[in-house]
């Protein structure tokens, strides 16, 4: 699932008329880079949620045929936040034999080989962490050598916005807007969250300056 429902308020005025996932870097929409990486990793069925200017996303991507994928959309009348959007789309993401699914924030760029992600046998979530960028120097989580994640520790890393999640993480939740962070912290407290450290390229495209920086790197072939 690619999360693409946010308004991108920090990206204004660019996002007043264009949804953030369709903003371009390296000559392609941000979301197109995700679709390419997902296809290369062997994924074929993609769910995209949207709210703000979402019809533009559907028009641009269609059913995913041009990307070698099958895309379904989860339209939200109002933004449901991260966990609320995933909960609404859960019937599209899981089935009788499919309990795990990949989630990627639509406003990041990452060169990780997504095929390297495998569900842990003893957890409800696997988070991809990376070195702290300048805009998040304190990090988010501490990753132990055994793969366990805790909230406190001397050496903290930043959550990339890429995760493998098990459907039971959302058991008992009622529909409506809700964030993912409280669910993850609850799971952290019970010791059911694992992590891996991505040491390659990653950017949170949260501002026009970062979008320009990514565009420069991609256009030069440096990322």
C-alpha positions in Angstrom: 0.0 0.0 0.0 1.2 3.5 -0.9 -0.1 6.2 1.4 -1.1 9.1 -0.7 -4.0 10.9 1.1 -2.2 13.8 2.7 -2.7 17.4 1.6 1.0 18.2 1.6 0.6 21.5 3.3 4.3 22.0 3.8 4.7 21.7 0.0 2.4 24.6 -0.8 1.9 26.3 -3.2 3.0 23.3 -5.2 0.2 21.1 -3.7 -2.6 23.6 -4.1 -3.3 22.1 -7.6 -1.2 18.9 -7.6 -1.3 16.1 -5.1 2.1 15.6 -3.5 2.6 12.1 -4.9 2.4 13.5 -8.5 5.1 16.2 -7.9 8.1 15.3 -10.1 11.7 14.6 -9.3 14.1 13.3 -11.9 11.4 13.7 -14.6 8.9 11.4 -12.9 6.2 11.7 -10.3 7.3 10.7 -6.8 4.9 7.9 -6.7 6.2 6.5 -10.0 9.6 5.8 -8.4 7.8 3.7 -5.8 5.9 1.8 -8.5 9.1 1.0 -10.3 10.8 -0.2 -7.1 7.8 -2.3 -6.2 7.7 -4.0 -9.6 11.4 -4.7 -9.5 10.9 -6.3 -6.1 8.2 -8.7 -7.4 5.1 -6.9 -6.2 2.2 -6.9 -8.6 -0.9 -5.8 -6.6 -0.8 -2.3 -5.2 -3.4 -0.3 -3.2 -3.2 3.5 -3.1 -5.3 5.6 -0.8 -6.1 9.2 -1.6 -8.2 12.1 -0.5 -6.8 15.5 -1.6 -7.1 15.8 -5.4 -7.2 12.0 -5.5 -8.9 11.9 -8.9 -5.7 13.2 -10.4 -3.8 10.2 -9.0 -6.3 7.8 -10.5 -6.2 9.6 -13.9 -2.4 9.6 -13.9 -1.8 6.0 -12.9 -4.9 4.3 -14.1 -5.1 0.6 -13.4 -1.3 0.3 -13.3 -1.0 -1.5 -16.6 1.6 0.9 -17.9 3.8 0.1 -14.8 3.3 -3.6 -15.1 1.2 -3.6 -12.0 -2.5 -3.9 -10.9 -3.5 -0.9 -8.9 -6.6 -0.5 -6.8 -7.7 2.7 -5.0 -9.0 3.4 -1.6 -10.7 6.8 -1.8 -11.2 8.7 1.5 -13.9 11.3 1.7 -11.9 12.9 4.5 -8.2 12.1 5.4 -8.2 9.2 7.8 -4.6 9.5 8.9 -2.1 6.7 8.5 -3.7 3.9 10.5 -7.3 4.9 9.6 -6.4 4.8 5.9 -4.8 1.3 6.2 -7.8 0.0 8.2 -10.2 1.2 5.5 -8.1 -0.5 2.8 -7.5 -3.7 4.8 -10.0 -5.8 2.8 -8.0 -4.9 -0.4 -4.6 -5.7 1.3 -5.3 -9.0 3.0 -7.1 -12.2 2.2 -7.5 -15.8 3.4 -3.8 -16.5 2.9 -2.4 -13.0 3.1 -1.9 -11.5 6.5 1.2 -9.4 5.8 1.5 -6.4 3.6 4.0 -3.7 2.7 3.2 0.0 3.5 5.2 2.9 2.0 4.7 6.6 2.6 4.0 8.3 -0.7 6.2 11.3 0.1 9.6 9.6 0.5 12.2 8.4 -1.9 14.4 5.3 -1.1 16.7 3.1 -3.1 16.1 0.1 -0.9 15.7 -3.3 -2.5 12.1 -4.0 -1.2 12.5 -7.7 -2.1 14.9 -8.0 0.9 12.0 -7.5 3.3 10.6 -10.7 4.8 8.0 -10.9 7.6 9.3 -11.8 11.0 7.9 -15.0 12.5 7.4 -13.6 16.0 6.2 -10.0 15.5 3.4 -7.8 14.2 5.5 -5.3 12.3 8.9 -4.9 10.6 10.1 -1.3 10.4 12.8 0.0 8.1 15.0 2.5 9.9 17.8 4.8 8.5 20.4 7.2 9.7 19.0 10.4 11.1 18.7 13.3 8.6 19.3 16.9 9.5 15.6 17.6 10.0 15.2 14.7 12.5 18.5 14.6 14.4 17.0 12.9 17.5 15.7 9.9 15.5 12.6 7.9 16.3 13.6 4.4 17.6 16.5 2.5 18.9 17.4 -0.8 17.1 19.1 -3.6 19.0 21.5 -6.0 17.4 18.9 -8.8 17.7 16.4 -6.8 15.5 14.2 -5.6 18.4 13.1 -2.0 18.4 12.6 0.1 21.5 11.7 3.7 22.0 14.5 4.7 24.2 18.3 4.2 23.8 21.5 6.0 23.2 21.7 5.3 19.4 18.5 6.1 17.7 17.5 5.9 14.0 14.8 7.4 11.9 11.7 5.5 10.6 11.8 5.6 6.8 8.0 5.3 6.3 8.5 1.7 5.0 7.1 -1.2 6.9 5.8 -4.7 6.7 2.6 -5.0 8.9 0.5 -7.9 10.0 -3.3 -7.5 9.9 -3.7 -8.3 13.6 -2.0 -5.0 14.4 -5.4 -3.5 13.5 -7.6 -5.9 15.3 -10.4 -4.3 17.3 -10.0 -0.8 15.8 -13.1 1.1 14.9 -13.2 3.0 11.5 -12.2 6.6 11.5 -9.2 8.9 11.6 -6.3 7.6 13.6 -2.5 7.6 13.4 -0.2 4.7 13.1 2.4 5.8 15.7 0.3 4.9 18.8 -0.4 1.4 17.4 3.3 0.9 16.8 4.2 2.2 20.3 1.7 -0.2 21.8 3.2 -3.1 19.9 6.7 -1.9 20.9 5.6 -2.1 24.6 4.6 -5.8 24.0 7.9 -6.6 22.2 6.3 -7.4 18.8 8.1 -4.9 16.5 11.3 -5.7 14.7 13.5 -3.5 12.5 16.2 -3.4 10.0 18.8 -0.7 9.2 18.8 0.7 5.7 22.2 2.4 5.0 21.5 3.5 1.5 19.7 6.5 0.0 16.6 7.8 1.6 14.8 11.2 1.7 11.7 12.5 3.2 10.2 14.8 0.6 8.4 17.1 3.0 9.4 20.5 1.7 10.0 22.2 -1.8 13.7 22.4 -0.9 13.9 18.7 -0.4 12.0 18.0 -3.6 14.5 20.2 -5.5 17.4 18.4 -3.9 16.0 15.0 -4.9 15.4 16.3 -8.4 19.0 17.4 -8.7 20.4 14.1 -7.4 18.2 12.0 -9.8 18.8 14.3 -12.8 22.6 14.0 -12.2 22.3 10.2 -11.8 23.7 10.5 -8.3 20.8 8.6 -6.7 
